[in-house]
């Protein structure tokens, strides 16, 4: 090899990492653009009367599934879709921490926090037990348990970072919490008089048991401003418990992998480090007074990124495989919904 040839080879080696990064970014563009477009359409569709009650995250995953199952996800989009499901999702969950402060948690009080935490743990444990009893796969049961006991679709997709269930399981779990959370959203406002709940008690019950933040807001404000505000704060307190739950699931997954002898196969044990970013954002929001205009933009951006991640999951979900899950997971979602509603109501009534 002459000197000129060697120089060309050295130049090629020198620029190859840069070229690789550039090509990697280019490979991501089609899929990211597709998921962003679907999320944008989901936001636009919420302007249609009747659809405003649904989270754009829910609309986005339905649209993604429709695109994939009617026309197919383009091969060129695969890398970007995977990027949206993983990296954009984790970033969105970190930003979710900016919607919480320590003072909001303090407003709920020790009794309220105890009710929320006890309800969460009991619902999660009951859902896993019921899932095992009726023959639902553990991973899918974990997703339904997280979505029901914590915060709906956001908890499902956050939990799946350590559960690592198939995308069809994620879609099924999101569908379950959407259906039963929507039932709660319309049913709860009819019940305060029947159960003799004042505004504070009703807001706590709604915040401790209804699945999605938007559903809690819609249901709790039907009983007045005070119930709405307390229901929202109670729900945000419940959302903050997402961090320890996901970390605990990550530790449990590590232990299961070690017990099964899989720790030697070179695959990293799941540990949701991004949850620490979520906690850090809660701390930052507690220490720094973020202007309301900026906070509104952050909330919108967070929701948009979560919708983008769910659009990606929809683009990777095969309805035929989803249908093959059968009715048992739906029965599990119903059982979890009834348990969290009744259990939390009993605690609220006992607390006076």
N, C-alpha and C positions, 0 to 999 in steps of 0.2 A: 504494500500500500504506500503510495507516494505521499509527500508532505501535504499536497493540496487536498487529496482525498481524506487524509487523516483530519485535516482542519475542518472539512465539511462535516465529517462524522461527529467531531467534537461540538460543532455548532448545533447540529441536530439534537445531540444529547442535552445541550445546554438549554435549548428552548422547548424541549418536549414537555416538561412539567407545566410550563405556561400554556402551551397549546392544549394539553390535557385538561387544564382547568377551564380554558375558554370553550373547548368542545363540550365539557360537562355542563357548563352554564347554558350553552346553546341547546343541549339535549333536554334541559329542564323546561325551556320556554314554552313549547307547545302544550305540555300537560298543565303547567301552572296557568297559562293563559286560558285554557279550557275550564279549569276549576274556578278561576276568578270570574270568568264570564257567567258560569252557572250560578255562583254566589250573587253576582250582580242582578241576574234575572230573578233570583229568589227574593231579594230585597224589593225589587220593582213589583213583583206579584203581590206583595203584602199590601199594596195600595188598593187592591181590588176588594170591595166589600165582601166580608165573609172569610177572607184569608188573613186579615190583620190579626186575628186571634192566635195564629200559628207563628211559631218562631221561624225566622229565615233559615235557621239550621235544619229544621225539619223539612221545609220546602226544598232546600238545596239537596238533601240526600235523596228525596223522591225524584227530583229532576235528574240527578246523576244516575240513579238506577234506571230511569226511563231511557236516557241516552244510551247507556250501556246495553240494555236488554232489547231495545228496538233497533239500534243502528250499530252498536259495538263501539268500544273505546279504541281509538286509533292507536296503532302500535307505537307511533312517534310520540304519543302522549304518556306512555307508561312511566317513564322516568320522572316526569313532572308530577304526575298523579301520586306516585310514591313519596316524592318530596313534600307535597302538600299534606299527605296523611301523617307524616312524621315530623318534619322540621317546623312547618307552619303551625301545626297543632300544638307542639310544645311551646312555641313562642306565644301563642294565643293564651294558653293556660297560665303562663307567667304573667301576662298582662291582666288576666282576670283578678290577680291579687290587688290591682289598683282600684277595685270596686269595694274594697273592705278597709276598715280601720279598727284599731283596738277599742276606740271609744264606742263604736257601734256595737261591738260585742258586749261592752260594759252596760249599755242601755238595756240589754235583754235581762240582765241580772243573773245571779247565781242559780235561782230556781229555774228560770227560763233556759239557761244553758244546760242545766242538768236534764231537763225534759227533752231538749233537742238531742243531746248526746246519747241519752238512754234510748230514745226512740230510734236513732240511727243504728246503734249497735244491735239492738234487739231485732230491728227489721232486717239488717244484713244477715244476722245469724239465722233468723227464721227462714229467709229466702233461700239460703244455702241448704238448710235442712230440708225444706219442702222440695227444692230442686232435686236433691238426692233421693228423696222418698218417691217422687213420681218419675224419676229416670231422665232428668234433664242434664246434659253435659255440664260438668263443673265450671268450665270457662264461661259458657253462656249464662249459667246461674249467677256467677260473680258479676257479670255485666248488668244483668237485670237487678241484682241486689244493690249495686252501686247507683244505678240510675234512679231506683225507687227511693233509696234511703238518703241520698245526698242531694243531687241537683240535676237529674234528668240526663239529657244527651251529653252535656259537658262532662258529667261524671263517667258516663259510659265510655267516651272516647279517651278520657284521661286514664281510667282504670285499664283500658286495653293496652296501654303502653307497657304494662307489666304482665297482664293476663295473656296477651298475645293470642287472642282468639281469631278465627277466620273472619273476614270482612262480613260474611253473611250473618254471623252471630252478632256483630256490632249493629248491623242494619235491623236485625230482629229485636235486639234489646232497645234500640232507639224507638222502633215502632211501638213496642210495649209501653214504654214510659210516656210516649206521646199520647197514645190512646187513653190510658188510664189517668194521666195527668189532665187531659182535656175533660174527661168525665168529672174529675174533682173540681176543675175550674167552674163548671156550670152547676154542679150539685151543691158545693159548700155554701154559696150565698143563700141557699134555701133553708139552711139548718141552724143558724145561731139562735133563733127564737125557740125552735124545738128542743134544743139542748141547753137553753138558758145561759148562753154565753154572752158576756159583755164584750165591748170592742177590743179590750186588751186580750182576753182569753181567746176570742175568735181569731185575732191576728196571730197569736202564738200558735194556735192549732193549725192554721193555714200554712204558716211559715215552717212548722215542724214536719208537715206531712205531704204537702203538694209537691209535685215533682220538679217542674221548671220554674225559674225566677219569674218569667213573664206570666205564667199561670197563677203564681202566688199573688202577683200584683193585681191581675185582673180579678181574682176571686176576693181578695181581702178588701180592696177599695169599694167593693159593692156594699160593704157594711159601714162605710163612712171613712173619713180622712184619718181618724185616729187608728182604726183597725188596719187601714191600708199601710200606713207608715210603720206600725209595729210589726205587721206581717212581713213587710219587705226587709226590715232589719233582722227579724228572726230568721228569715230565709238566707240572708247574706251570712249570718253567723253559722248556719248549717253548711253553707258553701265552703267556709274556711276550714271545716273539718275534712274537706277533700284531701288536703295535704297529708295528715297523719294516716288516713285510710289507705291512700295509694302507697305510701312508704311501707306500711305494715304488710300490704299485699306483695310488695316487692321483696321484703324480707322473707315472707312465707314461700314465695316462688323460689328464692335462693335455697331455702332449706329443703324443699321438695326436690329440686334439681340435685342437691348434694346427696340426699337420701337415695335417689334413683341412680346415683353414680354418673350423672351427666355433667358434673363439674369438670371432668377431665377432657371433654370433647372439644375444648377450645372456644365454645360459645360463651359470650359474656353473660353472667347472671343478670337478670333485669333489676335495675335500681333506678328509680325515677328521680334523677338529680334535678331535673327541671322544676320539681315541686319545691325545692329549696329557693328557686327563683320566685316562685309564687309567694312563698312566705316572706321573702325579702321585699317584694312589692307591697305586701300588706304593711310591713314595718315602715317602708318609705312613705306610703300614703298616710300613715299615722303620725309621722314626724313632720311632713311637709304639707302645707296647705296648697293643693293643686287647684288652680282656678276652675270654676264650674264649666266654663266653655271648653277648656282643654280636657276636663274629665269626660264631658259629653262626647268629644271626638274619640277619646280612648275607649269608651264603652262601645261606640259604633265600630271602631276598628277591631276590637276584640271579637265582637259578634260576627263581623265580616270574615275574619280569619277562621273562626270556628265553622262558619258556614262553608268556607272554602275547603276546609279539611273534610267536612261531611260530604260535600259534593264529590271529593276525591274518593271517599269510601263508596259512595253510590256508583261511581264509575268503575269500581272494582268488585261490584256485588252482582252475582248471578241469581236472578229470581227463582230459577228452577232449583238451585241448591238451597235457597232460603225456604222455599215451599216444602222441601224435603225434611225440614226441622219438625214439621207437624204442629199439632195444637198444644202439646204439653208445655212448651215455653210460654204460650199465651195464657194458659191456666196458671202458670207460675207467676206471671206478671199480675194477673188478677188477684191471686192469693196474697202477694206482697202488697198490693195497693190496699186491699181490705184490712190487712194486718196493721199497716202504718197508720191508716185513718183511725181505726178503733183504738189501737194501743196509745197513740198520742192523745186522743180525746180523753181517755181514762186518766192519763197523767195530768192533763190540764185541769180536769174536774177535781182530781184529788188535791191538786195544789191550790185550789180555790180561786 
